[in-house]
Amino acid sequence: MPLPPGFYWTTRSASLPHDPLTVIACDAVWVVSLFQRVDDDSWIASLDRHRNGPGGPTRPCTSYEQGRIGAELWVTRHEARLREDVAAINRWREAVRANRLAKLQIPPPFGWKG
């Protein structure tokens, strides 16, 4: 299933280009990330990654492939809200870029900045 326009799969780090695609982003904002547990090699999906940051709510996946399918379905279902969230984050980023001191007065969206 293709992702909605503007959403794309990427790696967790540009310095690790051969890693599996484990992040869905929109305008460089992570909205979903998949990670593999080290104790049992199972896959976990972190949804609303942009709202909760690391350590937010997670969902178990039966495999990497099923995690990707589930993440794509979730993004498609929540596309409108995700676009609004990303727009709010981008507005905050632009305000801070325009005046670095504004970072002290303007609270980041969702109470955290990752």
Contacts in CASP RR format, 6 or more apart in sequence:
PFRMAT RR
TARGET T0000
AUTHOR 0000-0000-0000
METHOD contacts of the structure
MODEL  1
MPLPPGFYWTTRSASLPHDPLTVIACDAVWVVSLFQRVDDDSWIASLDRH
RNGPGGPTRPCTSYEQGRIGAELWVTRHEARLREDVAAINRWREAVRANR
LAKLQIPPPFGWKG
1 69 0 8 1.000
1 72 0 8 1.000
1 73 0 8 1.000
1 76 0 8 1.000
2 72 0 8 1.000
3 9 0 8 1.000
3 24 0 8 1.000
3 72 0 8 1.000
3 75 0 8 1.000
3 76 0 8 1.000
4 75 0 8 1.000
4 76 0 8 1.000
4 79 0 8 1.000
6 26 0 8 1.000
6 27 0 8 1.000
7 24 0 8 1.000
7 25 0 8 1.000
7 26 0 8 1.000
7 31 0 8 1.000
7 75 0 8 1.000
7 79 0 8 1.000
7 82 0 8 1.000
8 24 0 8 1.000
8 25 0 8 1.000
8 26 0 8 1.000
9 21 0 8 1.000
9 23 0 8 1.000
9 24 0 8 1.000
9 68 0 8 1.000
10 21 0 8 1.000
10 23 0 8 1.000
10 24 0 8 1.000
10 25 0 8 1.000
11 17 0 8 1.000
11 19 0 8 1.000
11 20 0 8 1.000
11 21 0 8 1.000
11 22 0 8 1.000
11 23 0 8 1.000
12 19 0 8 1.000
12 22 0 8 1.000
12 23 0 8 1.000
12 33 0 8 1.000
13 19 0 8 1.000
20 64 0 8 1.000
21 68 0 8 1.000
22 33 0 8 1.000
22 34 0 8 1.000
22 35 0 8 1.000
23 30 0 8 1.000
23 32 0 8 1.000
23 33 0 8 1.000
23 34 0 8 1.000
23 49 0 8 1.000
24 30 0 8 1.000
24 31 0 8 1.000
24 32 0 8 1.000
24 33 0 8 1.000
24 71 0 8 1.000
24 72 0 8 1.000
24 75 0 8 1.000
25 31 0 8 1.000
26 82 0 8 1.000
26 83 0 8 1.000
26 86 0 8 1.000
27 86 0 8 1.000
27 89 0 8 1.000
27 90 0 8 1.000
29 50 0 8 1.000
29 85 0 8 1.000
29 86 0 8 1.000
29 89 0 8 1.000
29 90 0 8 1.000
30 49 0 8 1.000
30 50 0 8 1.000
31 47 0 8 1.000
31 48 0 8 1.000
31 49 0 8 1.000
31 50 0 8 1.000
31 75 0 8 1.000
31 82 0 8 1.000
31 85 0 8 1.000
31 86 0 8 1.000
32 45 0 8 1.000
32 46 0 8 1.000
32 47 0 8 1.000
32 49 0 8 1.000
32 71 0 8 1.000
32 74 0 8 1.000
32 75 0 8 1.000
33 45 0 8 1.000
33 46 0 8 1.000
33 49 0 8 1.000
34 43 0 8 1.000
34 44 0 8 1.000
34 45 0 8 1.000
34 46 0 8 1.000
34 61 0 8 1.000
34 64 0 8 1.000
34 67 0 8 1.000
34 68 0 8 1.000
34 71 0 8 1.000
35 43 0 8 1.000
35 44 0 8 1.000
35 46 0 8 1.000
36 42 0 8 1.000
36 43 0 8 1.000
36 44 0 8 1.000
36 64 0 8 1.000
37 43 0 8 1.000
37 44 0 8 1.000
42 60 0 8 1.000
42 61 0 8 1.000
43 60 0 8 1.000
43 61 0 8 1.000
43 62 0 8 1.000
43 63 0 8 1.000
43 64 0 8 1.000
43 66 0 8 1.000
43 67 0 8 1.000
44 58 0 8 1.000
44 59 0 8 1.000
44 60 0 8 1.000
44 61 0 8 1.000
45 58 0 8 1.000
45 59 0 8 1.000
45 60 0 8 1.000
45 61 0 8 1.000
45 67 0 8 1.000
45 70 0 8 1.000
45 71 0 8 1.000
45 74 0 8 1.000
46 52 0 8 1.000
46 53 0 8 1.000
46 54 0 8 1.000
46 55 0 8 1.000
46 56 0 8 1.000
46 57 0 8 1.000
46 58 0 8 1.000
47 57 0 8 1.000
47 58 0 8 1.000
47 59 0 8 1.000
47 71 0 8 1.000
47 74 0 8 1.000
48 56 0 8 1.000
48 57 0 8 1.000
49 56 0 8 1.000
50 85 0 8 1.000
50 86 0 8 1.000
50 89 0 8 1.000
50 110 0 8 1.000
51 85 0 8 1.000
51 110 0 8 1.000
52 110 0 8 1.000
52 112 0 8 1.000
53 112 0 8 1.000
53 114 0 8 1.000
61 67 0 8 1.000
61 70 0 8 1.000
75 82 0 8 1.000
85 109 0 8 1.000
85 110 0 8 1.000
88 109 0 8 1.000
89 108 0 8 1.000
89 109 0 8 1.000
92 106 0 8 1.000
92 108 0 8 1.000
92 109 0 8 1.000
95 102 0 8 1.000
95 106 0 8 1.000
96 102 0 8 1.000
96 103 0 8 1.000
96 106 0 8 1.000
END
